[in-house]
Amino acid sequence: MAKTVKSKQSFEVMLAELEQIVQEMERGELPLEELLSKFATGVELVRQCRGQLVKAEELIQQQLPL
């Protein structure tokens, strides 16, 4: 099954993990079950990274003078 992604990881840690998953998948050597598990983990990492980016953008928007 897919590895659980810790929601309190930093953006940089999650991005590095996502990059590692992509490299492993691109090699084309993983069995199907492991490939699907890594894909699911990658999707969760992307979701969490996107959430952190949205929050950062909102903070920046709040700080900009009108």
Secondary structure, 3 states (H helix, E strand, C coil): CCCCCCCCCCHHHHHHHHHHHHHHHHHCCCCHHHHHHHHHHHHHHHHHHHHHHHHHHHHHHHHCCC
